[in-house]
Amino acid sequence: MTEINWVLILAVLLFFAVIRFFEKPIVDFILKHAAHKILALAFLIVIGITIFIEGLGKEVRKTQIYVPMGFAMAIQVLQMRHRHHIGKVTKKNPNSVKAQSP
């Protein structure tokens, strides 16, 4: 991080402004894809536990945290794309392909 306080304050305020600006699309996306809610909650829990452990003075390698999180997110994106593709095929010709839910 940095020892310069104004940089930290500016970063937090900028991040807050960006989140407020994109609030509606983010909320709509999360409401549309409920599985992402669960994944985001799991990420928050893992990050919270990591911060707690680091607060106790233990070092946690970030690769042990971020690689599984990235893998889980990649799988979620692939499932979302697959469902979207199945939905397109079913809408074009509903009698030829029966949609399968994973």
Secondary structure, 3 states (H helix, E strand, C coil): CCCCHHHHHHHHHHHHHHHHHCHHHHHHHHHHCHHHHHHHHHHHHHHHHHHHHHHCCCCCCCHHHHHHHHHHHHHHHHHHHHHHHHHHHHHHCCCCCCCCCC
